[in-house]
Amino acid sequence: MPRQEPQPGVALAIRDVRIEKGLTQEELAGRSKLHLTWVGRIEGGKANPSWGTVRRIAQALGITLGKLAELAEQKDRELAEGDEDEDDDDAGA
């Protein structure tokens, strides 16, 4: 069964690459042939896009799907490390 919850690493990777490329959400939506609201929901971590949608976004960003997945995994690790740091802070309180 596919995951239903949003994937924050994917959201952050898409947003970061879009900003790095100097694109607005509107420009990314147009290039990927997605509705602007959908792009905003994906980047905001409120939607879990299909792999087909992620592939279209990667193509619109000019990167491979593999590179976007690699960046998403990196973001997920960074988020997990941040959560661990917060847990450590809570334990010391």
Secondary structure, DSSP 8 states (H G I E B T S, - for coil): ----S--HHHHHHHHHHHHHTT--HHHHHHHHT--HHHHHHHHTTS----HHHHHHHHHHHTS-HHHHHHHHHHHHHHHHHHHHHHHHHHHH-
